[in-house]
Amino acid sequence: MARIAGVNIPTNKRVVIALQYIHGIGAKNAQQICEKVNIPAERRVAQLTDAEVLQIREAIDRDYMVEGDLRRDVAMNIKRLMDLGCYRGLRHRRQLPVHGQRTHTNARTRKGKAKPIAGKKK
């Protein structure tokens, strides 16, 4: 099992798919990494040599912000918005949708389980 950027990537999958298990690397970035390191698209992780794994690891460390650094950066950006008191920050603080979605109905993922209002029963 190859360990890249602190994540154990699955050995039986193709390299392009396995790289997407790393937080911050999607389909496009995984494809770019494989092109930089000259790994064919159909190659599996189990077939990689130690040198190729090292090249992938170095390419990711050099060119991409992934895992802990990315999570910390996103958290700091959200905290900055909340400290500023701007509209987006207030929506984050109240745990409501941030990007203009409706909340009269829906938004259950963000708002949590529906709370019953007392005194509505007959």
Residue frames as a rotation matrix with the C-alpha (Angstrom) as fourth column:
MET 1
0.580 0.815 0.000 0.00
0.815 -0.580 0.000 0.00
0.000 0.000 -1.000 0.00
ALA 2
-0.367 -0.715 0.596 1.50
0.707 -0.630 -0.321 3.32
0.604 0.303 0.737 -1.10
ARG 3
0.334 0.398 -0.855 1.44
0.857 -0.506 0.099 6.21
-0.393 -0.765 -0.510 1.35
ILE 4
-0.493 -0.404 0.770 1.35
0.720 -0.687 0.101 9.63
0.488 0.605 0.629 -0.29
ALA 5
-0.499 0.222 0.838 0.72
-0.274 -0.958 0.090 12.93
0.822 -0.184 0.538 1.55
GLY 6
-0.830 0.095 0.550 -0.16
-0.544 0.088 -0.835 11.04
-0.127 -0.992 -0.021 4.73
VAL 7
0.274 0.961 0.047 -2.89
-0.871 0.268 -0.411 8.97
-0.407 0.072 0.910 3.02
ASN 8
-0.603 -0.358 0.712 -2.80
-0.070 0.914 0.400 5.25
-0.794 0.191 -0.577 2.28
ILE 9
-0.110 0.564 -0.818 -3.98
-0.965 -0.259 -0.048 5.06
-0.239 0.784 0.573 -1.31
PRO 10
0.598 0.442 0.668 -5.59
-0.353 0.894 -0.276 1.78
-0.720 -0.071 0.691 -2.49
THR 11
-0.407 -0.909 0.093 -3.27
-0.381 0.261 0.887 -0.57
-0.830 0.326 -0.453 -4.37
ASN 12
-0.430 0.238 0.871 -5.71
0.614 0.784 0.089 -2.28
-0.662 0.573 -0.483 -6.73
LYS 13
0.689 0.710 -0.142 -6.99
0.407 -0.542 -0.735 0.91
-0.599 0.449 -0.663 -8.40
ARG 14
0.349 -0.542 0.765 -5.50
0.799 -0.255 -0.545 2.88
0.490 0.801 0.344 -11.28
VAL 15
-0.553 -0.707 -0.441 -3.11
0.833 -0.479 -0.276 5.65
-0.016 -0.520 0.854 -10.23
VAL 16
-0.757 0.301 0.579 -5.38
-0.006 -0.891 0.455 8.44
0.653 0.341 0.676 -11.54
ILE 17
0.329 0.941 -0.080 -8.28
0.013 0.080 0.997 7.18
0.944 -0.329 0.014 -9.41
ALA 18
0.314 -0.255 -0.914 -6.18
0.882 0.435 0.182 6.37
0.351 -0.864 0.361 -6.33
LEU 19
-0.751 -0.650 0.115 -4.66
0.577 -0.732 -0.363 9.87
0.320 -0.206 0.925 -6.20
GLN 20
-0.293 0.730 0.618 -8.16
-0.180 -0.677 0.714 11.29
0.939 0.098 0.330 -5.80
TYR 21
0.443 0.379 -0.813 -8.33
0.678 0.451 0.580 9.73
0.587 -0.808 -0.057 -2.32
ILE 22
-0.565 -0.682 -0.464 -6.03
0.825 -0.484 -0.293 12.58
-0.024 -0.548 0.836 -1.23
HIS 23
0.463 0.755 -0.463 -7.98
0.746 -0.614 -0.256 15.63
-0.478 -0.227 -0.848 -0.01
GLY 24
0.292 -0.301 -0.908 -7.37
-0.261 -0.938 0.227 18.46
-0.920 0.171 -0.353 -2.48
ILE 25
-0.814 -0.512 -0.274 -6.66
-0.416 0.186 0.890 16.33
-0.405 0.838 -0.365 -5.55
GLY 26
0.294 0.952 0.081 -9.51
-0.445 0.212 -0.870 15.80
-0.846 0.220 0.486 -7.97
ALA 27
0.668 0.059 0.742 -9.73
0.488 0.718 -0.497 14.21
-0.562 0.694 0.450 -11.39
LYS 28
0.935 -0.278 0.219 -8.00
0.024 -0.569 -0.822 17.04
0.353 0.774 -0.525 -13.24
ASN 29
0.449 -0.803 0.390 -5.10
-0.893 -0.395 0.216 17.40
-0.020 -0.446 -0.895 -10.80
ALA 30
0.351 -0.290 0.890 -4.59
-0.191 0.908 0.372 13.62
-0.916 -0.301 0.263 -10.67
GLN 31
0.834 -0.008 0.552 -4.37
0.523 0.335 -0.784 13.55
-0.179 0.942 0.283 -14.46
GLN 32
0.806 -0.550 0.220 -1.85
-0.391 -0.774 -0.498 16.43
0.444 0.315 -0.839 -14.45
ILE 33
0.359 -0.681 0.638 0.32
-0.780 0.155 0.606 14.68
-0.512 -0.715 -0.476 -11.85
CYS 34
0.485 -0.131 0.865 0.40
0.273 0.962 -0.007 11.48
-0.831 0.239 0.502 -13.92
GLU 35
0.908 -0.151 0.392 1.38
0.357 -0.215 -0.909 13.46
0.222 0.965 -0.142 -17.02
LYS 36
0.668 -0.683 0.294 4.19
-0.720 -0.693 0.025 15.28
0.187 -0.229 -0.955 -15.14
VAL 37
0.099 -0.619 0.779 5.62
-0.693 0.519 0.500 12.02
-0.714 -0.590 -0.378 -13.80
ASN 38
-0.287 -0.147 -0.947 5.08
-0.924 0.304 0.233 10.19
0.254 0.941 -0.223 -17.14
ILE 39
-0.788 0.172 0.591 2.91
-0.135 0.888 -0.439 7.39
-0.600 -0.426 -0.677 -15.75
PRO 40
-0.853 0.505 -0.130 0.48
-0.060 0.154 0.986 5.80
0.518 0.849 -0.101 -18.24
ALA 41
-0.322 0.825 0.464 -3.23
-0.889 -0.432 0.152 6.16
0.326 -0.363 0.873 -17.42
GLU 42
0.544 0.630 -0.554 -3.90
-0.460 0.776 0.432 2.41
0.702 0.020 0.712 -17.23
ARG 43
-0.460 -0.809 -0.365 -1.10
-0.038 0.429 -0.902 1.72
0.887 -0.401 -0.228 -14.68
ARG 44
0.671 0.660 -0.338 -2.20
0.256 0.222 0.941 0.38
0.696 -0.718 -0.020 -11.28
VAL 45
0.621 -0.416 0.664 -0.77
-0.743 -0.583 0.329 1.51
0.250 -0.698 -0.671 -7.94
ALA 46
0.766 -0.306 0.565 0.53
-0.122 0.794 0.595 -2.01
-0.631 -0.525 0.571 -7.20
GLN 47
0.683 -0.488 0.543 2.61
0.730 0.429 -0.532 -1.86
0.027 0.760 0.649 -10.40
LEU 48
0.844 -0.367 0.392 4.39
-0.277 -0.923 -0.266 1.37
0.459 0.116 -0.881 -9.44
THR 49
0.098 -0.885 -0.455 8.06
0.670 0.397 -0.628 1.24
0.736 -0.243 0.632 -8.53
ASP 50
0.282 -0.062 -0.957 9.39
0.897 -0.336 0.286 2.97
-0.340 -0.940 -0.039 -5.41
ALA 51
-0.775 -0.624 -0.096 11.02
0.529 -0.725 0.441 5.62
-0.345 0.291 0.892 -7.60
GLU 52
-0.563 0.642 0.519 7.71
0.360 -0.375 0.854 6.44
0.743 0.668 -0.020 -9.29
VAL 53
0.449 0.711 -0.542 5.93
0.806 -0.060 0.589 6.70
0.386 -0.701 -0.600 -5.94
LEU 54
-0.118 -0.604 -0.788 8.70
0.803 -0.525 0.282 9.03
-0.585 -0.599 0.547 -4.77
GLN 55
-0.910 -0.186 0.371 8.30
0.396 -0.659 0.639 11.17
0.125 0.729 0.673 -7.93
ILE 56
-0.035 0.976 0.213 4.53
0.530 -0.162 0.832 11.41
0.847 0.142 -0.512 -7.35
ARG 57
0.438 0.165 -0.883 5.09
0.897 -0.147 0.418 12.36
-0.061 -0.975 -0.213 -3.71
GLU 58
-0.523 -0.729 -0.442 7.60
0.655 -0.675 0.339 15.08
-0.546 -0.112 0.831 -4.64
ALA 59
-0.758 0.304 0.577 5.33
0.392 -0.495 0.775 16.47
0.522 0.814 0.256 -7.39
ILE 60
0.328 0.934 -0.143 2.43
0.653 -0.115 0.748 16.75
0.682 -0.339 -0.648 -4.94
ASP 61
0.266 -0.291 -0.919 4.58
0.877 -0.322 0.356 18.34
-0.400 -0.901 0.170 -2.21
ARG 62
-0.732 -0.680 -0.040 6.04
0.582 -0.655 0.482 20.84
-0.354 0.330 0.875 -4.67
ASP 63
-0.920 0.271 0.283 2.94
0.094 -0.548 0.831 21.92
0.381 0.791 0.479 -6.63
TYR 64
-0.057 0.998 -0.037 -0.23
0.108 0.043 0.993 21.27
0.993 0.053 -0.110 -4.61
MET 65
-0.684 0.017 0.729 -1.69
-0.705 -0.269 -0.656 22.19
0.185 -0.963 0.196 -1.24
VAL 66
-0.085 0.617 -0.782 -3.27
-0.187 0.761 0.621 19.00
0.979 0.199 0.051 0.13
GLU 67
0.003 0.188 -0.982 -4.65
0.700 0.701 0.136 17.35
0.714 -0.688 -0.129 3.28
GLY 68
0.116 0.083 -0.990 -3.83
0.971 -0.217 0.096 19.16
-0.207 -0.973 -0.106 6.56
ASP 69
-0.811 -0.480 -0.335 -2.48
0.399 -0.872 0.282 22.36
-0.427 0.095 0.899 5.00
LEU 70
-0.764 0.579 0.285 -5.54
0.111 -0.317 0.942 22.71
0.636 0.751 0.178 2.76
ARG 71
0.133 0.839 -0.528 -7.99
0.789 0.232 0.568 21.96
0.599 -0.492 -0.631 5.57
ARG 72
-0.170 -0.290 -0.942 -6.24
0.864 -0.504 -0.001 24.52
-0.474 -0.814 0.336 7.80
ASP 73
-0.971 -0.236 0.029 -6.30
0.214 -0.812 0.543 27.13
-0.105 0.534 0.839 5.02
VAL 74
-0.405 0.900 0.160 -10.04
0.290 -0.040 0.956 26.63
0.867 0.434 -0.244 4.39
ALA 75
0.241 0.479 -0.844 -10.78
0.941 0.097 0.324 26.80
0.237 -0.872 -0.428 8.13
MET 76
-0.512 -0.511 -0.691 -8.76
0.661 -0.748 0.063 30.01
-0.549 -0.424 0.720 8.45
ASN 77
-0.919 0.232 0.318 -10.63
0.118 -0.609 0.785 31.57
0.375 0.759 0.532 5.51
ILE 78
0.031 0.984 -0.175 -13.98
0.527 0.133 0.840 30.74
0.850 -0.118 -0.514 7.13
LYS 79
0.113 -0.062 -0.992 -12.77
0.977 -0.174 0.122 32.05
-0.180 -0.983 0.041 10.50
ARG 80
-0.872 -0.472 -0.130 -11.64
0.428 -0.864 0.265 35.28
-0.237 0.175 0.956 8.82
LEU 81
-0.569 0.741 0.356 -15.10
0.140 -0.339 0.930 35.77
0.810 0.579 0.089 7.30
MET 82
0.316 0.711 -0.628 -16.71
0.763 0.203 0.614 35.17
0.564 -0.673 -0.479 10.69
ASP 83
-0.209 -0.482 -0.851 -14.38
0.894 -0.447 0.034 37.61
-0.397 -0.753 0.524 12.45
LEU 84
-0.952 -0.125 0.281 -15.05
0.259 -0.818 0.513 40.29
0.166 0.561 0.811 9.83
GLY 85
-0.473 0.857 -0.203 -18.78
0.188 -0.127 -0.974 39.96
-0.860 -0.499 -0.102 10.46
CYS 86
-0.759 0.221 -0.613 -19.58
-0.646 -0.370 0.667 40.03
-0.080 0.902 0.424 6.77
TYR 87
0.219 0.972 -0.090 -22.76
-0.975 0.215 -0.054 38.38
-0.033 0.100 0.994 5.47
ARG 88
0.313 -0.165 -0.935 -21.03
-0.346 0.897 -0.274 35.11
0.884 0.409 0.224 4.54
GLY 89
-0.756 -0.653 -0.049 -19.38
-0.146 0.241 -0.959 35.01
0.638 -0.718 -0.278 7.94
LEU 90
-0.488 0.669 0.560 -22.71
-0.844 -0.200 -0.497 35.50
-0.221 -0.715 0.663 9.70
ARG 91
0.505 0.676 -0.537 -24.23
-0.796 0.605 0.012 32.64
0.333 0.422 0.843 7.67
HIS 92
-0.151 -0.645 -0.749 -21.33
-0.074 0.763 -0.643 30.40
0.986 -0.042 -0.163 8.69
ARG 93
-0.879 -0.234 0.416 -21.72
-0.387 -0.159 -0.908 31.44
0.278 -0.959 0.049 12.33
ARG 94
-0.176 0.914 0.365 -25.45
-0.906 -0.005 -0.424 30.62
-0.385 -0.405 0.829 12.33
GLN 95
-0.781 -0.232 0.580 -24.85
-0.046 0.947 0.317 27.37
-0.623 0.220 -0.750 10.42
LEU 96
0.460 0.886 -0.063 -27.13
-0.034 -0.053 -0.998 28.35
-0.887 0.461 0.006 7.57
PRO 97
0.431 -0.299 0.851 -26.53
0.877 0.359 -0.318 28.01
-0.211 0.884 0.417 3.81
VAL 98
-0.135 -0.655 -0.744 -23.89
0.389 -0.725 0.568 30.49
-0.911 -0.213 0.353 2.64
HIS 99
-0.909 -0.407 0.094 -24.42
0.205 -0.237 0.950 30.69
-0.364 0.882 0.299 -1.11
GLY 100
-0.738 0.600 -0.308 -27.94
-0.663 -0.729 0.169 32.09
-0.123 0.329 0.936 -1.36
GLN 101
-0.777 0.494 -0.392 -29.98
0.238 0.805 0.544 28.90
0.584 0.329 -0.742 -1.16
ARG 102
0.026 0.876 0.482 -33.53
-0.536 -0.395 0.746 29.02
0.844 -0.278 0.459 0.19
THR 103
-0.925 -0.380 -0.029 -34.14
-0.163 0.463 -0.871 28.01
0.344 -0.801 -0.490 3.80
HIS 104
-0.200 0.919 0.339 -37.94
-0.979 -0.175 -0.103 28.07
-0.035 -0.353 0.935 4.13
THR 105
0.933 0.276 0.229 -37.95
-0.269 0.961 -0.065 24.51
-0.238 -0.001 0.971 2.87
ASN 106
0.695 -0.700 -0.161 -34.89
0.353 0.528 -0.772 22.33
0.626 0.480 0.615 2.34
ALA 107
0.089 -0.808 0.583 -31.43
-0.559 -0.525 -0.642 23.21
0.824 -0.269 -0.498 3.75
ARG 108
0.926 0.351 0.139 -31.80
-0.313 0.510 0.801 20.29
0.210 -0.786 0.582 6.18
THR 109
0.474 -0.826 -0.304 -28.19
0.681 0.563 -0.469 19.20
0.559 0.015 0.829 5.76
ARG 110
-0.429 -0.685 0.589 -26.96
0.216 -0.711 -0.669 22.55
0.877 -0.160 0.453 6.98
LYS 111
-0.092 0.500 0.861 -29.69
-0.728 -0.623 0.285 23.30
0.679 -0.601 0.422 9.57
GLY 112
-0.938 -0.243 0.248 -29.89
-0.347 0.686 -0.640 19.82
-0.015 -0.686 -0.727 11.10
LYS 113
-0.702 0.699 -0.133 -32.90
0.671 0.713 0.206 17.70
0.239 0.055 -0.970 12.00
ALA 114
-0.299 0.680 0.669 -36.23
-0.041 -0.710 0.703 19.55
0.953 0.183 0.240 12.00
LYS 115
-0.982 -0.014 -0.188 -37.32
0.188 0.011 -0.982 20.73
0.015 -1.000 -0.008 15.44
PRO 116
-0.194 0.979 0.069 -41.04
0.824 0.124 0.553 20.48
0.533 0.164 -0.830 16.22
ILE 117
-0.731 0.061 0.679 -42.79
-0.250 -0.950 -0.185 23.67
0.635 -0.305 0.710 17.34
ALA 118
-0.857 0.390 -0.338 -44.71
0.500 0.466 -0.730 23.21
-0.127 -0.794 -0.595 20.62
GLY 119
-0.446 0.784 -0.431 -48.44
-0.013 -0.488 -0.873 23.95
-0.895 -0.383 0.228 20.71
LYS 120
-0.677 0.182 -0.713 -49.22
-0.733 -0.253 0.632 23.15
-0.065 0.950 0.304 17.06
LYS 121
-0.915 0.334 -0.227 -51.12
0.279 0.929 0.243 19.87
0.292 0.159 -0.943 17.80
LYS 122
-0.295 0.892 0.341 -54.90
-0.604 -0.451 0.657 19.91
0.740 -0.012 0.672 18.08
